[in-house]
Amino acid sequence: MIKKTLAITIENLLYGGTTTHLINLINNRNFRDFKIIVITNRDNKGIKQIKKSCNKHKIKIIYFDSYNTFKSKIFLFKLLFYILKPILFVFSVFQMVFILKKIKFDLLLADCGGYGDFRSEMASLIAGKILNSKKRYLLIHHCYTRPKFWNFFIELVNIFISLTVTKVIFVSKATKDSIKKNTQLFKYPIKSKIIYNGVDIKKIKYKKLSYFETNRRIYKIGMLCRIEEYKGQLDLIDSFARLTRQEKSRYKIFFIGEGEKKFLSKVRKKIDFYELRKYFKIINYINVDSFVICKNLDMVISLTKDFEGFGYSLAESLAVGTPVISTNVGGTKELLNNKVAQIVKPQKIELITNLLKDYLKNKKKWKKKAILGKKRIIKKFNSEIMAIKFHNLLLD
């Protein structure tokens, strides 16, 4: 059988769910039918993990310097970038034409994390159309993010993509609903499919990590996500501050992820305001399998305030039998239910406090939920199911 070449464009900055998804997809045995070329921006921090984790499946990586992302502390430079965004996007289309023209590929997958602004994945789909590639797929992980400027121009791009894309893939119904409601991507009838993210179910050998060394009587709670306002780290600090001194002494909280300096400073100030420094630890990044991290924790918490495309850290936690607390936002409502997890509405500070109290009294009840959760993940949200669906769709 002659292998099909799959070109995957992905523009990303930080390691996150989009990276995990791509790793789980590439590493699955069903993707041995494809030769894979990943086209990504040079400052994508997640690409190192992709190269490390996908070493068994030989992939070719092509780097580019993105015209659609720009970082500067100087206001005038940032303003100039926003003014020139539509022009820069046109440049990125020609950039993608140049890159794609040099490689031979059968299928194009634009793997898009946050959708709503000018992105290189969108540019690659237009480039694919210009080059008359036969099959062009758009994969969207997250909800629509309204751009600060140029909304009209972006909607024109969305309409054009709706006329050129072969099929749009969503990781949850919530993601599809958000895009359908807030963009012109469905202005004209397009084919779409929901394929839930899948966890790589495998035997996890417990490995004690020095990051989490504590007294045996202390329970370790982790938030595995970017440290950002909407992710809810501040809500957990507020909730934890309401515990009694004795209850606090039974916990150690770990924020595991990257974040902007400004918000990290805000987090540290709030921790200091409540005099909680000895109970909290911020870890920028741990270069080990996320399953091992979840296995080292007694509980994983996700307090996203508005939308979560899927919730990989929650699925991975349950896959190793670690209890979870999660807000009922976006795709988490499709991943979780009350039988397998503790679910709360966003920013319910007092309720989160009560759940932390309850864990200290009823740990066995929480563990039973996690066991049911593990069965649910294995049955419905494993990478084998995900990869088979992608494989069949791409070769249809």
C-alpha positions as CSV (number, residue, x, y, z in Angstrom):
1,M,0.0,0.0,0.0
2,I,1.4,3.4,-1.0
3,K,1.4,5.8,1.9
4,K,-0.5,9.1,1.6
5,T,1.4,12.2,2.6
6,L,-0.5,14.3,5.2
7,A,0.7,17.9,5.6
8,I,-0.4,19.4,8.9
9,T,-0.2,23.2,9.5
10,I,-0.2,24.3,13.1
11,E,0.5,27.8,14.5
12,N,1.0,27.7,18.3
13,L,3.1,29.3,21.0
14,L,2.7,27.3,24.1
15,Y,2.4,23.6,24.9
16,G,-1.2,22.7,25.4
17,G,-4.2,20.5,24.4
18,T,-3.6,21.1,20.7
19,T,0.0,19.7,21.0
20,T,-1.2,16.7,23.1
21,H,-3.9,16.0,20.5
22,L,-1.4,16.0,17.6
23,I,1.0,13.7,19.5
24,N,-1.8,11.2,20.3
25,L,-2.9,11.2,16.7
26,I,0.5,10.8,15.1
27,N,1.6,8.0,17.5
28,N,-1.5,5.9,16.9
29,R,-0.9,2.8,14.8
30,N,-3.7,3.8,12.5
31,F,-1.5,6.7,11.3
32,R,1.2,4.4,10.1
33,D,-0.6,4.7,6.7
34,F,0.5,8.3,6.4
35,K,3.7,10.1,5.8
36,I,3.5,13.2,8.0
37,I,4.9,16.7,7.4
38,V,4.3,19.2,10.2
39,I,4.5,22.8,9.2
40,T,4.8,25.1,12.2
41,N,6.0,28.5,13.4
42,R,9.5,28.6,14.6
43,D,8.6,29.9,18.1
44,N,6.2,27.0,18.8
45,K,7.3,25.8,22.2
46,G,5.2,22.6,21.9
47,I,7.2,21.3,18.8
48,K,10.0,20.0,21.0
49,Q,7.5,17.7,22.8
50,I,6.1,16.6,19.4
51,K,9.6,15.7,18.2
52,K,10.4,13.8,21.4
53,S,7.1,12.0,21.7
54,C,6.7,11.1,18.0
55,N,10.2,9.7,17.4
56,K,8.9,6.3,16.5
57,H,6.8,7.7,13.7
58,K,9.2,9.5,11.4
59,I,7.9,13.0,10.8
60,K,9.3,15.9,8.8
61,I,9.1,19.3,10.3
62,I,9.1,22.5,8.3
63,Y,9.5,25.8,10.2
64,F,8.3,29.3,9.2
65,D,8.3,32.7,10.7
66,S,4.7,33.7,11.3
67,Y,3.3,37.0,9.9
68,N,0.2,36.6,12.2
69,T,1.8,36.7,15.6
70,F,3.9,39.5,17.1
71,K,5.1,40.3,20.6
72,S,6.3,43.7,21.7
73,K,6.0,45.9,24.8
74,I,6.1,49.1,22.7
75,F,2.6,50.4,22.1
76,L,3.3,52.0,18.8
77,F,4.8,48.7,17.4
78,K,1.7,46.8,18.6
79,L,-0.6,49.4,17.1
80,L,1.2,49.2,13.8
81,F,1.0,45.4,13.8
82,Y,-2.8,45.5,14.3
83,I,-3.2,48.1,11.5
84,L,-1.2,46.0,9.1
85,K,-2.8,42.6,10.1
86,P,-4.9,42.1,6.9
87,I,-1.9,42.9,4.7
88,L,0.3,40.5,6.7
89,F,-2.3,37.8,6.4
90,V,-2.1,38.1,2.6
91,F,1.6,37.8,2.9
92,S,1.1,34.6,5.0
93,V,-1.1,33.1,2.2
94,F,1.8,33.6,-0.3
95,Q,4.2,32.2,2.3
96,M,2.1,29.1,2.6
97,V,1.8,28.8,-1.2
98,F,5.6,28.9,-1.3
99,I,6.0,26.2,1.4
100,L,3.3,23.9,0.2
101,K,4.5,24.2,-3.4
102,K,7.9,22.8,-2.5
103,I,6.5,19.6,-0.9
104,K,4.4,16.8,-2.4
105,F,1.3,16.1,-0.3
106,D,-2.0,14.4,-0.8
107,L,-4.0,15.8,2.2
108,L,-3.9,19.1,4.1
109,L,-5.0,19.4,7.7
110,A,-5.1,22.9,9.2
111,D,-4.8,22.2,12.9
112,C,-6.2,25.3,14.6
113,G,-6.3,25.9,18.3
114,G,-8.0,29.2,19.0
115,Y,-10.2,30.3,16.1
116,G,-11.3,33.8,15.3
117,D,-8.3,35.9,14.4
118,F,-5.9,35.9,11.4
119,R,-4.0,32.6,11.6
120,S,-1.5,30.7,9.4
121,E,-3.7,27.6,9.4
122,M,-6.4,29.7,7.6
123,A,-3.8,31.0,5.2
124,S,-2.7,27.4,4.4
125,L,-6.2,26.4,3.4
126,I,-6.4,29.3,1.0
127,A,-2.9,28.4,-0.3
128,G,-4.1,24.8,-0.7
129,K,-7.0,26.0,-2.8
130,I,-4.7,28.1,-5.0
131,L,-2.5,25.1,-5.5
132,N,-5.5,23.0,-6.4
133,S,-4.9,20.4,-3.6
134,K,-7.8,17.9,-3.6
135,K,-8.5,17.6,0.1
136,R,-8.3,20.4,2.6
137,Y,-9.5,19.8,6.2
138,L,-9.9,22.4,9.0
139,L,-9.6,21.1,12.6
140,I,-10.9,23.5,15.3
141,H,-10.1,22.9,19.0
142,H,-11.5,25.9,20.8
143,C,-14.3,28.4,20.7
144,Y,-14.6,31.5,18.7
145,T,-12.4,34.4,20.0
146,R,-13.7,37.7,18.7
147,P,-10.8,39.8,17.3
148,K,-10.0,43.3,18.5
149,F,-9.9,44.7,15.0
150,W,-10.7,43.7,11.4
151,N,-13.8,41.6,12.2
152,F,-15.4,42.3,8.8
153,F,-12.2,41.2,6.9
154,I,-11.9,38.0,8.9
155,E,-15.5,37.1,8.2
156,L,-14.8,37.5,4.5
157,V,-11.9,35.0,5.0
158,N,-14.3,32.7,6.9
159,I,-16.8,32.8,4.0
160,F,-14.0,32.0,1.5
161,I,-12.8,29.1,3.6
162,S,-16.4,27.7,3.8
163,L,-16.4,27.6,0.0
164,T,-13.0,25.9,-0.2
165,V,-12.6,23.5,2.7
166,T,-13.4,19.8,2.2
167,K,-14.6,19.3,5.8
168,V,-14.4,21.0,9.2
169,I,-13.6,18.8,12.2
170,F,-14.5,19.9,15.7
171,V,-13.3,18.3,19.0
172,S,-16.7,18.8,20.7
173,K,-20.2,19.8,20.0
174,A,-19.7,22.9,22.1
175,T,-16.8,24.0,19.9
176,K,-19.0,23.6,16.8
177,D,-21.9,25.5,18.3
178,S,-19.6,28.4,19.2
179,I,-18.1,28.7,15.7
180,K,-21.5,28.3,14.1
181,K,-23.1,31.0,16.3
182,N,-20.3,33.5,16.1
183,T,-18.7,33.3,12.7
184,Q,-19.6,33.2,9.0
185,L,-17.9,29.9,8.5
186,F,-21.3,28.2,8.1
187,K,-22.5,31.0,5.8
188,Y,-22.8,28.4,3.1
189,P,-23.4,24.7,3.6
190,I,-20.2,22.9,4.6
191,K,-19.6,19.3,5.7
192,S,-18.5,19.0,9.3
193,K,-17.8,16.2,11.8
194,I,-17.3,16.0,15.5
195,I,-14.4,13.8,16.6
196,Y,-13.7,13.9,20.3
197,N,-10.2,14.1,21.5
198,G,-8.7,10.8,22.7
199,V,-6.3,9.9,25.5
200,D,-3.5,7.5,24.8
201,I,-4.5,4.6,27.0
202,K,-1.4,2.9,28.2
203,K,0.2,1.3,31.3
204,I,1.6,4.1,33.4
205,K,4.5,3.2,35.6
206,Y,4.4,5.3,38.8
207,K,7.5,7.5,39.0
208,K,7.9,9.7,42.0
209,L,8.6,13.3,40.9
210,S,10.8,15.5,43.1
211,Y,8.5,18.5,42.2
212,F,5.8,17.0,44.4
213,E,7.7,15.9,47.5
214,T,5.6,16.5,50.6
215,N,4.7,14.9,53.8
216,R,2.6,11.8,53.3
217,R,-0.4,13.3,55.1
218,I,-0.5,16.2,52.7
219,Y,-2.7,15.9,49.6
220,K,-1.3,17.3,46.3
221,I,-3.7,19.3,44.1
222,G,-2.7,20.3,40.6
223,M,-3.9,22.7,37.9
224,L,-2.3,21.6,34.6
225,C,-3.0,24.4,32.2
226,R,-1.7,27.8,31.1
227,I,-1.6,30.3,33.9
228,E,-4.1,32.8,32.6
229,E,-7.0,34.9,34.0
230,Y,-9.7,32.8,32.4
231,K,-8.2,29.5,33.6
232,G,-9.3,30.2,37.2
233,Q,-6.1,30.0,39.3
234,L,-7.3,33.1,41.2
235,D,-10.6,31.4,42.0
236,L,-8.8,28.4,43.5
237,I,-6.7,30.8,45.7
238,D,-9.8,32.5,46.9
239,S,-11.5,29.2,47.7
240,F,-8.5,27.8,49.5
241,A,-8.2,30.9,51.6
242,R,-11.6,30.1,53.2
243,L,-10.4,26.8,54.6
244,T,-9.4,26.6,58.3
245,R,-5.8,26.6,59.2
246,Q,-6.0,22.8,60.0
247,E,-7.6,22.1,56.6
248,K,-5.1,24.1,54.7
249,S,-2.3,22.2,56.4
250,R,-3.5,19.0,54.6
251,Y,-3.0,20.4,51.1
252,K,-0.3,21.6,48.8
253,I,-1.4,23.3,45.5
254,F,0.6,23.2,42.3
255,F,0.1,25.5,39.3
256,I,1.8,23.7,36.5
257,G,2.0,25.7,33.3
258,E,3.4,28.7,31.5
259,G,2.0,32.2,31.8
260,E,2.6,35.9,31.1
261,K,4.8,37.7,33.6
262,K,2.1,40.2,34.4
263,F,-0.5,37.6,35.3
264,L,2.0,35.5,37.2
265,S,2.8,38.5,39.3
266,K,-0.9,38.9,40.0
267,V,-1.2,35.3,41.1
268,R,1.8,35.6,43.5
269,K,0.4,38.9,44.9
270,K,-2.9,37.2,45.7
271,I,-1.1,34.2,47.3
272,D,0.9,36.7,49.5
273,F,-2.2,38.7,50.3
274,Y,-3.8,35.7,52.0
275,E,-0.4,34.6,53.4
276,L,-0.6,31.3,51.6
277,R,2.9,31.0,50.1
278,K,3.8,27.8,51.9
279,Y,0.7,26.1,50.5
280,F,1.2,27.0,46.8
281,K,3.9,26.2,44.3
282,I,4.2,27.5,40.7
283,I,6.0,25.2,38.3
284,N,6.6,26.6,34.8
285,Y,6.9,23.3,32.9
286,I,7.7,19.7,33.7
287,N,9.3,17.8,30.9
288,V,7.7,14.4,31.6
289,D,4.6,12.5,30.4
290,S,1.5,14.3,31.7
291,F,0.1,11.0,32.8
292,V,3.0,10.7,35.2
293,I,2.2,14.2,36.6
294,C,-1.4,13.3,37.1
295,K,-0.4,10.0,38.8
296,N,1.7,12.0,41.3
297,L,-1.3,14.2,42.3
298,D,-4.2,13.3,44.6
299,M,-6.6,15.6,42.7
300,V,-6.6,17.7,39.5
301,I,-8.7,20.8,39.3
302,S,-9.9,22.8,36.2
303,L,-11.7,26.1,36.9
304,T,-11.9,27.6,33.4
305,K,-14.3,30.5,33.6
306,D,-15.9,30.6,30.1
307,F,-15.0,27.8,27.6
308,E,-13.0,24.7,27.4
309,G,-12.7,22.9,24.0
310,F,-12.3,19.5,25.6
311,G,-10.2,19.2,28.7
312,Y,-7.2,17.0,28.1
313,S,-5.8,17.3,31.7
314,L,-9.1,16.1,33.1
315,A,-9.3,13.1,30.7
316,E,-5.7,12.1,31.5
317,S,-6.3,12.5,35.2
318,L,-9.3,10.1,35.2
319,A,-7.3,7.7,32.9
320,V,-4.9,7.2,35.8
321,G,-7.6,7.2,38.5
322,T,-7.0,10.7,39.9
323,P,-10.2,12.5,41.1
324,V,-11.1,15.8,39.4
325,I,-13.1,19.0,40.0
326,S,-14.1,20.9,36.9
327,T,-16.3,23.8,35.9
328,N,-19.1,22.8,33.5
329,V,-18.0,24.9,30.5
330,G,-17.8,24.0,26.8
331,G,-16.7,20.5,25.9
332,T,-16.2,19.4,29.5
333,K,-20.0,18.9,29.7
334,E,-19.6,16.2,27.0
335,L,-16.5,14.7,28.6
336,L,-17.7,14.5,32.3
337,N,-20.8,13.8,34.3
338,N,-21.6,13.8,38.0
339,K,-20.9,10.1,38.3
340,V,-17.3,10.5,37.4
341,A,-16.3,14.0,38.6
342,Q,-17.2,16.9,40.9
343,I,-18.7,19.5,38.6
344,V,-19.3,23.1,39.5
345,K,-20.4,26.3,37.8
346,P,-17.6,28.9,37.1
347,Q,-16.5,31.2,39.9
348,K,-18.5,29.4,42.7
349,I,-15.8,30.1,45.3
350,E,-17.7,28.8,48.3
351,L,-18.7,25.6,46.6
352,I,-15.1,24.9,45.7
353,T,-14.1,25.4,49.3
354,N,-16.8,23.0,50.4
355,L,-15.5,20.4,47.9
356,L,-12.0,20.7,49.3
357,K,-13.4,20.2,52.8
358,D,-15.4,17.1,51.6
359,Y,-12.3,15.5,50.1
360,L,-10.7,15.4,53.5
361,K,-13.6,13.6,54.9
362,N,-14.7,11.3,52.1
363,K,-11.6,10.4,50.1
364,K,-13.0,6.9,49.3
365,K,-16.1,8.4,47.6
366,W,-13.9,10.6,45.4
367,K,-11.7,7.6,44.5
368,K,-14.8,5.6,43.4
369,K,-15.8,8.4,41.1
370,A,-12.4,8.5,39.6
371,I,-12.5,4.7,38.9
372,L,-15.8,5.1,37.1
373,G,-14.2,8.0,35.2
374,K,-11.3,5.8,34.1
375,K,-13.8,3.3,32.6
376,R,-15.6,6.1,30.8
377,I,-12.3,7.5,29.3
378,I,-11.2,4.0,28.2
379,K,-14.6,3.3,26.6
380,K,-15.4,6.6,24.9
381,F,-12.4,8.9,24.8
382,N,-9.3,6.9,23.9
383,S,-6.9,7.8,21.1
384,E,-7.6,4.5,19.2
385,I,-11.2,5.6,18.6
386,M,-10.1,9.1,17.7
387,A,-7.4,8.0,15.3
388,I,-9.7,5.5,13.5
389,K,-12.3,8.2,12.9
390,F,-9.6,10.6,11.6
391,H,-8.1,7.8,9.4
392,N,-11.4,7.0,7.9
393,L,-12.4,10.6,7.3
394,L,-9.0,11.5,5.7
395,L,-9.1,8.5,3.4
396,D,-12.8,8.7,2.5
